[in-house]
């Protein structure tokens, strides 16, 4: 978290050199994931909506993938090959598709696995 109260994603080399801020969010970062170093997906929240965005790991090329009602999305994940992005929506897992969010499974609290 920085002095303005926002959380940012930073990048650093394996040897600890080259600390670089990747995101410049003015709202609240909720979750982020990457596909082994090529694409970063972030879930961030502003006053009006939750937003899932993708970008290059250097912070360039930002694209909005999906939006949802505020406080409805909880985390985001990208597949290792970078082809699929999923979000956790309360007890539901949804894929981010060009036409919006598509539910792929639900989790019943206290159980193991998807239904």
Buried (B, 14 or more C-beta within 10 A) or exposed (E): EEEEEBBBBEBEEEEEEEEEEBBEBEBBBBBBBBBEEEBBBBBBBEEEBBBBBBBEBEBEEEEEBBBBEEEBBBBBBBEEEBEBBBBBBEEBBBBBEEEEBEEEEEBEEEEEEEE
